[in-house]
Amino acid sequence: MSYAIRYNRNHTIMASRRDFLRGVTAAASLPASWHAFRSALQAAPAKGSEPFWDMVKAQFPLEPGLIYLNAANVCPASRPVMDRHLQYLRDFHANPSFQNRAKYDGMRETVRNKAAALLRVSADEIALTRNTSEGTNIVVQGLELKAGDEVIITDHNHPSNNDSWKVRAKREGFRVVSLPVPAPAPGADQLLGGFEKAITPRTKVIAVTHLTNTTGLLYPAKAITEMAHRRGIHVHLDGAQSFGLLDVDLRAIGCDSYTASAHKWPMGPLEAGILYVKQERIAAVWPSVVTAGWSDTLKGARKFEVLGQRDDPRVIALEPCLDFLAMIGLKEVEARARALAQRAMRGLKEIPGVTLRTNLEPELSGAVIKFHVASVPTRQAYDTLYAKNRLGIAATNAGPTEGLRFSPHIYNSMDEIDQAVAAVRALVRG
Ligand SMILES: Cc1ncc(COP(=O)(O)O)c(C=O)c1O
């Protein structure tokens, strides 16, 4: 049950839908929802049209009336993805013998290959982890650092890439320097300059978020990496908000490690994730968990995924997520999510008293939007928008990033975005 995702010289997905459909035809055991999705795709109007996206939206069994705009936290899985996950679960529990489960070894390699192809890296550089937090903590704990060394992070890093460094630093005596994050940001050059200024001869690591969950800032990851590498610094990129949303090319970015979860933009199961460690850096990162299955001869990043008895059906359920994305096309997914976000930002910024904390420029943003409503306390706004308008969103109730967060994805329609903006306008009017 594996479907090749092929890339042309520019690494864009080629004929993936045709190849995939050939695979589907061959795999009679696929759930009915995949056949339905295939039929819907075949009958669908041109990619990118509203009817095309209506067809995609119909694959998600979201509660009617709910306008779910919280992809940056947890995404719903589509019916086809859920059905394959359930199929794996049923298979596992119908026959948990070693003999039946032996096939999962091969299936894990298929998932690894597909994740690697998507990110333009080699399969040996990918570990199948439980989530972004775990992947990042493996890097935080695994790099050799000593008293006097310095690690640069930002104030907007998620705790898994912020407090994790501080806890280890407290124990071992190295220094963590946290950079402030302007919102909106003045520009990529200024962001790069901030890192450049903070670097000292003792800096060993820069750990940054690719696309932040706080204000939706897209960092110039390639420029930061190039600058850091000229000084021999390890660059760790938290990709929780970019994997499955942006067409991420890790080879082009050049970073040394990258982490992500399946339950965010890839719209897959919770507690399945990936850790990428560049081939040349794998030996420099110690594994954090060593248990049954460990061996010094494990190839590449596989040494980071010996985490005890794994939930194989969950781990391999990353594969249908990647297939689902490939069938639609990751470039199309990115363009659609960005278009939804841009429409929301343009509408929100016209509302009196609403301040955008997210940059409008596509090179500095993705599909995570943060905005502040001056006239209504944030907590109250968040509660009202859910109770009255059925908006499933996120909020930060205090501090410099205080505000409401919209993070739309391909299961949202333009009409839902307009309804969400209208709901904020009505809230402001009182
Ligand atoms: C930027 C960022 N990093 C890491 C995480 C943690 O992800 P997980 O809980 O899947 O480990 C999140 C979760 O929201 C996030 O937004």
The ligand as an ORCA input file, in Angstrom:
! r2SCAN-3c Opt
* xyz 0 1
  C       5.420     26.712     17.101
  C       5.012     25.527     17.903
  N       5.955     24.655     18.324
  C       5.662     23.559     19.024
  C       4.361     23.279     19.351
  C       4.075     22.036     20.137
  O       3.468     21.090     19.340
  P       3.125     19.662     19.950
  O       2.190     19.909     21.088
  O       2.502     18.932     18.822
  O       4.390     19.072     20.395
  C       3.341     24.138     18.958
  C       1.957     23.879     19.337
  O       1.073     24.690     19.186
  C       3.677     25.282     18.208
  O       2.751     26.136     17.790
*
